[in-house]
Each structure stands twice: as structure tokens, then as C-alpha cells.
Amino acid sequence: MGISKRDPVKLPTFSGNEGEDYLAFKEELLKGLVQNRVIRSDKLSKLRDCLKGDALKLVPESITADFDEAISTLDKAFGKSIRIVRYKKDQLLKLGFHPNMKAKGGTKAVVEWYINVESILQSLLDLGSQDDANAMEIWNDSAIDEYCDMFPYSKNTTLLGCPGQFEDKLQAILAKISKFREEFHKLHLAQQNKNRKGLGQTNVSSGNNVGCCAVTNEEEDPCHGCCGRNSNRKYGRRKSNGNQFVTLKSLVMYNPAKRDVNCRVCKALEARGGTNLLYDGHVSNFPAGCPRYMTFSIEERKKVAREIMLVLP
């Protein structure tokens, strides 16, 4: 009887470009070499096969060093995670200021912006917990001010008022940002529902969407600035047959939360052994209507999407 052989693990690649995580590459490489049972004399050549660009130049074919010395050379050149921190911060700031709901993409673009902000901030928090130098770069007062300045005045003030210092403060800010995103997501779902079914006489025109101020139930407060509305008027749109204002609350009533026993995301989590908040609190039968799905990072969403063969929205 023949003995089945395990397929070799595909080894990672690394070029030394800005933003590449050398430490993650090194960890995956060493694990792959073990799983593929690469003998010591072949490790150096396997390493070179994985390198490109500037990284490969540090380990030329003429090198007389062994595998360990080659790894040590790469450690000195790329092993400082502060490079990744600065790259992540730059990527965060490149997302730009809080999108205008009246601009192209509407509420969907706003929700996607929030998801990207949350994902990068979480990765920065993870990097900060690894190294003191990273921590000083990530959650000093100046850095936190920069993050909060991406938001309109009202939200900026709320974020800066979060309790704690340094890491604790940034954790609290991230939690508050998640709340903001959930509010915009509810609005997006309400607008999707309106577009699919129509709301009869509550015909909100595309040029006068319910603003983000209505999302946080602040109809009498000045506009946050992210929806482009006049700060001296109520937010909403009058019905064509009367003077009653239509707000987010009335829109969401058309799509109340419910239990969805057919949710594929919840089924996938249940198959993994999860039990928390499964099937409850759904506001639509789309993935974005699943409360558990909306708490995932971008990477987690991609993973569960592959499991259930889902096309991401």
C-alpha cells in the first residue's frame, strides 16, 4: 500500500517594499520550510526563491553565509515593525476626510470608509501592543488628534472626549467609531429597502437624503458637516401631502430587526462552534443585514465569504 504524500506548502514572497510585513513573512516562511521538510542545505536556495527586489539584493547567489546568517541580514534591514506602523498610518490618513453622504456612492461609500478606518486602526493597535517604540508612534496625543481630525466637528468632539489615555483612549475611540458605522449602516439598509419597495408618499429624493444628523437622532443640533446640509434647518423631507417630517426612525420602521434562521453567515459561524448572537437581530437577508457580519474585519469577511461562496457587496 502506497503512503500518501502531503502537497507542499506554498512559500510566501517578500520584496522589501514599503508596507510589506517582514515579520509575518519570516514566520510563514519558517513554518513552511518545516512543513515541506526542507533540509538545511537547501534552505538558503529556498529563501532566495522567495525574495525579490531589494530583499533579494541582500542575499545574492554569491553569498557565502548560511541560511541563519542570511535571515539575520534580513532581520537588520526589515525587522523593525516601525516601518509597518508608519505605512499603516499613512494609509489611514490617505482615506481622507469623512465622506459626504450626498457625494458619489452615498451611504454605501460612507460605510465602506468606516470599515477601512476601523480595519487600519485595529491593525495599529495590534502593532502597538508588540513594541514600545510602536506604541509611542501610534497612540501619542498628536497621533490621536490626527485620527480624530478625519471626522466632522461633532464626531471629532465626541471621539476626543473618549475616556482613558494612550492605548485605552484609542480603544475607546475605535469602539465609538464602530457605533458611528453601525448607525450609518442602518441608514444605508433603510435606503436600500426604500429603493427596492418604495415608501409610497414618503418619497425622499436622492438630492435630499436623510442626513447623518438624523442617524444620531440630533434633529435640533447643528449639522455635523458630513451630509452637506444647512445647519439652520430641520433634517428630513416633507411628505408630498402634508407637513410631517420623515426621519431615519420612520424609515427604519419599514425594515425592523428580526430572526433569520436561513442566514448563511450565521450557519457558517455555527459550524465553527460559535453560539453568540446567531440568527437574531437581522435587518435584511443580505450579508450586510447580519449583525455578526458587520462586526468582522475586512479579512474576516473575506474568509467567511469564501466558506459560504458569497460574493462580497
N, C-alpha and C positions, 0 to 999 in steps of 0.2 A: 504494500500500500504506500503510495507516494505521500510525502509530507507537504502540505500546502504552505506556500511562502507568502508572507505579508508583502503587499505592494510597498515600494519605498516611499517615504515621506518626501514631499516636495520641499526643498530647502528655500528659505527666504532670500531676498536680494537686498543689497544696500549700496548706495552710491555716494553718500555723504552730503546730499543736498540739504539745504535748509528745510527744517520741518520734519525730516526723517528721524524716527526714534531708534537710535543706535542700540539702546539698552534692550528694547523689545526684539530687535533683530538678533542681537547676541544670544538672548535667552532662547529664542525659537531655533536658532542655528545649532546651539549645543544640544538641545533636546532632539533635533532632527538627526544629528550625527550619531547619537546614541541609538535612536530607534532604527536607523538604517545600518547599524553595526559597522560603521566606517572604521577601519583600522587606523592606528595612529600615524603610520607613514603616509596615508592618503588624505589626512585631514587638511593639510596645508593646500593641496591642489583643490580640494572641495571648497575650501574657504575662498580661494581666488575665483572659482567659478561663480560664487555668489556675489562678488564685488564688481562694482562699475565705477566709472568716473574717477573723482578724487580719491575715493576709498581704495580703488584698485591700484592707483599710483603708489600708495604706501606699502603695497605688498607685491612688488614686481616679480617676474619669473626668476630673475637673477638673485632673489633674496636667499641668504644662507641661513637665516634664522629658522627655527621650527615653528610649529603651529602656535604654541603658547606665547612665544615672543611676538609673533605676528598679531595675535589678539591683543597683547599688551600695547603694541604700537597703535592699534585702532582705538583702544581704550583712552589713550592720552589725547588722541585727536578728536574723538567724537563722544567720549563717555560722559561729558558734563551735561546733565539734563537741563541746565540753564538755557542752552541753545533752543531746546524744545519749548521751554516756558516763554521765551521772547517771541518765538514764532507763533505760538498759540495766542499770545496777547495781541500780536499784530493782526492775526486772522480775525480775532474778535472785533477789534476796532474797525477793520475793513468792512464789517457788516453794515456799518453806518448807523445813522440816527433812526430811531423808531419810525417805521413806515407810516405813511398817511393812508388811512382807510379809503380815501377817495381816489388814490392813485391806482395805477395798473396792478391788477392782482387782488385788490380789495382785502377782505378779511383773511382770505387764504394766505396771501403774502405776509400779512401781519403774524399769523400763527406760525408760519414757516420760519420767520425771522426769530420769533421767540424760541422755537425748538433749537435753532442753531446757536443762539446765545446761551441757552441752558446747557447744551452739549459741551461747548467750549469751556464755560465756567466750571462745569463738573470735572473736566479733564485737568483744568488748572488747579482745582482743589486737590485732586489726586496727586499731582506733581508736587504741590506744596507740602504734602504730608511726607514726602520721601527725603527731603533735604532742607536744611535751614536756609541755605542761600536761595533756593527756590521760593521758600515761604516769604522771605523778605521782599522778593521781587513781585510776588503775586498779591499779597493782601496787606501791603502797607497803605497808609491813608491816601496817598496820591493815586495809587493804582485803583483803589475802590472808588475814588471820586471820578476817575476816567470811565469806569464801567457804568456808574450811575448817570453820567452826563450823556449817555446814549439814549436816555429816556426823557420824555416831556416833563415840564416843570412839576406838575402834581405828582407824577410817579417818581420822579427824581427825589423829591422831598420825602416821599414815603420810604423809598429804599435807603436813603441816608439816615433815616430815623430808626432803622432796624437796630435791635439791641445787640450788645456784645462788642468785642474788639477783635481785630485781625481775622483769624480763621473763623471764629464763631460768628462774627458780623457778616462775613462773606457767605457763610452757610445760610444765615437768616435771609440775606438778600436773595440768594438763589431760590429759597423756598417762596419768597414773596413774588419773584418773577414767575415761578411756576403757577401761582394763583392768578396773576395777570393773564398768562397764556390760557388757562382754563376758561377764564371769563370771555376772552376773545373767541375761543373755540366754540363755546356755547352760542355766541352770536353768529359765528360762521355757519353752524349747523341750522340755526333758525332761519338764516337767509337762504341756505340750500333748500330747506323744506318749503319755504315760500316760493322759491323759483320752480320747484317741482310741482307743487299742488296749487299755488296761487292762494292768496288770502282774501279773495272777494273784493270788498270795498276798501280793505286796508292795503291799498296799492302804494307801497313805498317805492318811489322812483329811484333809479340807480344813481342819480346825481344827488340824492338827499338821503343816504343811508343813515340808519340809527348810529349815532356816534359812539366812540369808546366811552364817553362820559356816561351814557346810558348803561353801559356794561357794568359799571361800578355803582349804579344807582345814584348818580350825583347830578340830577337834572337841574338843580338850582345853583350848582357851583360853576365857576369859570371852566371853560373847556380846557382839556389837557394839552391841546395843540396837535394831537396826533390824528385827529379826524378832520381838521381843516374847517371847523365850524366857527360861526360867530360866537364870541364869548358872552354876548349880551342877550341871547335868546334861548328859549327852551329847546331841548334837543328832541327831535321826533318829527313826525309828518302828520298833518291833519287828515282825517278821513274826508273823502270827497263829499259825504253827505252830512257832515257835522263838524263840531269843533273839538272833538275828543282827540287827544294825542295818542299815537301809537308808540310805545316804548319797547325795549328789549323784553321786559317782563311779559307783556302781552304776546310778543312774538314767540317766546319760548313755550308758552302755554299750548301752542299748536304742536309741540313736539316734546311731551313730557318724558321724563326718565322712566324706564320700565325694565322688566326682566327679559332677557333674550337667551333662551336655552339653546339656540342654534348658533351662537357666536363662535366662529371658528378660532378666534384668538383665545377665548376662554377655554375652549376644548383642548387647544394645544398646551396651555398652561396646566390644565387639569391632568393631562397625560404625563406632564413632567413631575406631577405630585403636588402642584400648587392648590391651595384651598381659599386663599384670601380674595374676597370681593369678586368672585367668579359669577358671571351671568347677570348680576344686579346693576342697576343704575345706568343702563344703556339709553342713549338718546336717539340712536338710529341703528340700522342693521349694517352700516358701513364700518370698516375698521376704526375710523376716527370717532365713531359713536361709542366705542368701548372704553370705559374709564381706565382700565388697566393698560390698554394700548397707548393711551395718551400720556401715561407716566413713564413710558420707556424712553431710553436714549435712542438716537438715530441708529446706532449699531444694534441695539436690542430689537428695534422694529424690523430691521433687515433680516435678522436671524429668525424671528418668528414668522416673517413673511415667507421665507424660504421653506419653513416647516409646513405651512398650510398652503403653499403655492399661490401666494397672494400677490397681486400687482399693487405696489405701494401707491397711495393717492398723491 
